[in-house]
Amino acid sequence: MIAILQKLFFRKFTIRIFVLWGIFLIACKEETSTDPPPVNEPPTSTNPVTVIGDITVETLASGFNIPWGIEVIGEEEFLFTDRVGFLYHYLEGTTSQIEDVPASSTFTTSVGLLMAGLMDVSLHPEYENNGLVYIAHVTLDNRLTVSRFTIADGQATDAQTIFKANGISVGSRICWQDTDHFFLSVGVGGDPFPILGPQNLGDDRGKIHRLTSDGQIPEDNPVFENQLAPTSIWSYGHRNPQGMYFDGASQTLYANEHGPFGGDELNQVAKGENYGWPLFSHGLNYDGSSVSTMREADAAEISVLPIKYWDHFARVSPSGLLLLEGSQFVNWNGSFLMGSLYPQNLLRYDPETDVTELVLAQIGRVRDVAQLPSGNLIILVDAGSPSALDRGRLLKLSPVEN
């Protein structure tokens, strides 16, 4: 079956190896590789403040490697991850590492990219009552895992593994639908051509999953063709969704995802739908060839097209996703905010006008974005960006006071 799909949808190529290598290195800037923070270098909280245009940028903490996911507990209290396996607690200017967090495993690709590891952190919607913290991470068996635990005296306690995918993930987010159900993305890449897993319903990769709060399969999950019962899969045909947001008002799940060389997408994710990868893409393979020969009109017959895409002329490499509502940035409300890893920007996309605005240029590789109770914003930025000596950091954004 795989051979047939390859014959139908993927172009044969001949290309000199040095051309392939050069384009691949450019395309792979959706990920990064820097050394982990030395053990004897604790996070710092120096709080330098700069003004960029009409935005005040305050550094709340720095000294991290790839700070990947953040959850807001209060105005001055957050939990956030570092891909190399650390979970941090920020409280009123002090950052401390949570001990005994379930172990994570990273690997480094042949071109020096750090992958897998500890990715997202999420609080149960009733966290104030039950104290449950969820993490999406790759464990030593190279499988994407969801673990949950509580935190007491700076330590993770009562840790449980509640879900294991049957493969690895290069990008995962957790997003809550309600107090009983959450969504989980499991991302794939492709070096330099697509893998076919996202179209295989027996492969957990390239999917968005829906699970109960204790990791079970909900009875109202979709039942796909030739299956007799629901599985954890909610939607398929995804590549690498690194941002998800559930809009409670409209009961709509949104996800952004990396294309290969261009073809980055913002999708409205619906139950049981196929989102097309790798049968169709607006992006290119890393050698510059077409991902498939399928036309957009034909793709619309078999899959759901994105509500927005960015081609290889306007690459985004998106990470993190937030729909702004009631923020201090009044003119941004109703828009999506997301990181842009390759150009190292913070972007705003307005679905009403279809305008993508560069909010903060060359701020660094923004991994995640969240809104504080005050309506101000916080973002996580990778080490090594925008300058090679920059450490990973936690930034607070607020409008300049008139």
N, C-alpha and C positions, 0 to 999 in steps of 0.2 A: 504493500500500500504506500509506504514512504517513497519507494522508487517511482511509483506512478505520479505521486504529487510533485516530486522533484522534476519529473519530465514535463509535467503540465505547466508548472508555475515558475520554475526557476531557470534563468538563462545560463547557459554554459559560458565559461569565461576563459580567456587566455590573457595573461597580463604579466609583465615582468615583476619579479618579486620586490624590487626596490620601490616601485610605484605603489604596489599593494601595501607595503609596510608603511610608507609615508602617509597615505590616506587613512590607514587604520589608526595610526597614532593620533592623528587629528581628531578622528571620529570618537575615539575612546576617551576624550576629555570629559565625558559624562561621569566618569569615576576618577578617583585620585589615589595616590599612594604617598604617604608620609610616615616617618617613623613614629611609633607610639611615644607619648610623653614619658620622659624618664621618671622612674619611681620616686626619685628624690626631688622632683620638681612639682610641687603641689599647685593646684589651680590658684590663680590670683584674682583678686577683686579690686582693681585699682580705680575703676569707674571713670576713665577719661571720657570727656564729652566733646563731640565735634558737631558742627552744623553743616549739613549738605543741602543746599537749596533752602527749602522751607521745612526740612526734617531735622530734628535733633536726634543724634545717634549717641547712645551711652553704652559703654562697655561694662556689662555687669560682672562678667567673669571671663577668664581666658586661661590658656594652657592646655588645651585639649587637642585631640587628633582629628577625628571625624565625628563631631557631635551630630547625631543623626535624627533623633526624634525628641520632642519635648511635650510635656503635659503641664498645664497650669493648675495648681492647687489653690492659689490665692494671688493677690496683687504682687506680693513679694515672696512667693513660694512656688517652686517648680521642681519637677523631676525631668531629667534628660539623660539620654544615652550617649555613649561614645562607641563607635563601631568596633573598636578593639576589645570591647567586653566590659566596659565600666558603666555603671549607673550612678548618676550624681544627684544630690539633693541641694538645691539652692534655697536659702532662707535668709531674707533680710540682709543680703550682702555677703553671706558666708556660704561657701560651697564645700560639701563633704561627699566622700565616696560611700555608697551603700555597700556594705560587706555581704558576702555569702550569696550574691546573685547567681542564679543558675549559669553554668559555664557556657561560653560561646566560642565558636571556632571561625577564624578567618583563613583565607588563602590568598596568595599573591600570584597573579598571572605572569606569563612569560615577559610581558612588557611592564611589569612592576605595579600593576593595579591591585589595590587591596579590596577584596570582595567578601561578601557574606557577613559573618559576625553578628553583633548585637545591633539591631536596627530600631524598630519602633518601641515606644513605651506608651501605654494607655491606661487610664483610670476607669474602673467600673463606674457607670453613671450614678451608682449609689455609694461611691467611695467614702463619703462622709460617714456613712453608717457601717460599711463592711470593710473598708480599708484595702480593697483588692486592687493590686497593680498587675497589669498584663504586659508581657514583652514578647516581641517577635524576633527570634534569633535563630541562627544556624548552629546546631550542636556538633559534637565531635563525630557523629555518624553522618555528617554532611546532609542533614535533613532540616528543612525549615520547621521550627518548633514554636508553639505558643506555650509559654509558662505563665503561671500566676502565683502570687505570694502576697503577704502583708509585710509591712516594715515596722520594726520595733527597735528602738535604741540604735538606729543606724544600721540595722541588719535585716536582710530578707529572711522571713520565717515562713514556715508551713508551705514551702514551694511545691507546686504540682505541675507536671506536664499534662496539658489538657488536649493538645492536638499535635500531631506530627504529619507533615506532608511526606509524600513518597519521593521527594527530591529536594535539591538545594534551591535557594532563592538568592538573587542578586539585588532585590529590592522588595521590601515588604512594609505595609502599613496596616494598622488596626483602626477600625472606624465603627462606632456604635450606632446601631439602628434604634435600639430602645434598651430597657434594662435587662432584657433577656437574650438579645441577639447582637452579634457583631460581624462585620465584614473583615476579611483578611486578603490582602493581595500577595501573590507569589510571582515574582518577576523572573524573566529569562533574558539572556542577551543574544549572542550570535557572533562568532569569531571566525571569519568575517561574514559568514552567511547565516541565514536564519536556521534555527532548529525547529522541528515540526511539532514539538510537544504541545504548544497552545491549542492545536486542533484535535489533540488526542484526549478524549474524556477519561482515559485511564491514567493520565499523567497530570499531577497536581500543579505543574508549572504553567505559567502563562494564563492563570485563572484568577478570578476573584471568588473567594469562598465565603459562605455564610454559616455561622456556627452559633450554638447556644452559649450562654455565659459560662457553662462548664465544659465546652468543647464538643458537644454532641451534635448530631445532624438534625436540623429541624425537620419536622414532618411536612412542612409546606415549602421546602426547597424544591426546585424543579426536578422532574423526572425526564431524562433525555431519551431520545430515540434508542431503541434496543436495550433499554434499562427497565428494570422492574420496580425500582425503589429510588427515592431521592439520595443524592450524595451530598458532600459538602460544597460542591461546585454551584455557584450562583450564576456566573457568566464565564465565557471562555473566549479564546482568540485574542488575548491581550499579550503585549510584549513585556514591558517592565513598568507597571504602575507604581510610581514613587510618591504619589499624593492622592489622598481620598478625603472627601468631605460629604457628610450626610446632612442634607437640609431637612430638618424636622418639619418645617412649615409646609413644604411641598411633598414631603416623604420621598425625596429624590436623592440617589447616590450619584456623586460626581467623582471621576477619577482622571488624573492626568497621567500620561505614560510616555516613556522614551520611545521614539522611533529609532531606526538605525542611524544613518546619515541623513538627518532631517526626518520629517514624518512624525514629529512629536504631536501628541493629541490631547484634547480634553473631551472626555466622553460622559454622556449621561447613561449610567449603567442600569440595565433592566434585567429582571429575572429571566434566566434561561437563554439569553441572547448571545450570539456569536459576534465578536468585534473584529474578526477578519484576519488577524495576524496569524501566519505570514502569507496568507493567500492574496492579500492586497495591502499596499501601503503607499502613502504619499511621499515616503522617503526613498532613499537609495541604499543599496548594499555598500559596505565600506570600501569596495573597489570602484564605486561610481556607477555600477550597473544597476538595472532595475531589479527591485525585489521580485516582481512578478509581471506577467504580461496581461493580467486582468485589468479591464477598464473600470473606472469608477462606477459607471452605470450598472455593470455586471456585478460588482462588489455589493452594490446596494440591494441586489436581489437575494443575496445569500448572507448578508451581515449588516450590522448597524454601523453607519458611518459616523465619524466624530462630529460633535457640534462645532469644533474648531480644530484646525490642524495648522502646523507651521512647517513649511517645507525646508529643504536644505539651504535655501537662501536666507532663511530667518530662523535658524535653529534655536531651540529653547533649552533642551535637556532638562525638563522640569522636575522639581523635587519639592514636596510639601504642597499643600493646597488649603486655602482658606477662603470662604465666602464671607466678605465683610458685611457685618450688620451692627449698627450702633457704635461704630468705631469713632475715635477722635478725628480720624481723617474723613471728614464728612463727605467730601466730593468722591471718595472712593467707595462708599457704601453701595452695596449691590454688585460689586465687582469681585472677581477672583484675584487673590494674591498668591504668587508662587515664586520659588527660587528658580534661577536659570543657571545651571551648573557650568556649562561650557563657556558662555560669554561672561559668567560671574556677575550676574545682575540680579536685582529684585524686580519682578514684573507684575503689572496689573493688567488683567484682561477684563474688559467691559462687554458682557454678552449683549447688551442693548445696542451698542454702537459697533460691535465687532472690532474695537480698537485695542491693540496691545501697546501698553505704555511702559517705557523703561523708567521705573521709579527711582532706583538707586543704581547707577552705573558703576561697575568695577568695585562693588562692595565686597566681593568674594563669592565663593561657591556656597550659596544659601541652601541648606539642607531642609529646613523646616521653618514654619511660621505659625504663630499662635497669637490670639488676642487676649489681653488682660481684662479683668473686670472693669477697669477704668476706661477701656476703649483704646488704650495705647497698644502697641504691638511688640512682640519679641521674635527674634530670628536666631537661628543657629548657622554658623559659618565655619567651613572647613579650614584646617591648617593649610599653610602653603598658598593661601589665596587672600587678596590678589597678589601679595608679595611672597616670595619663597620662604622668608623668615617669619611670616605671620603664624601665630598659633591659632588653633580652633577657639571660637569665642561665642559668647552669648551676648547679644545686643538688644537694647531696648530702643524702640522708635516712637517718637512723639512729635506732634506738630510744633513748629517754632511759635513761641508765644509772642503775640503782637505787643 
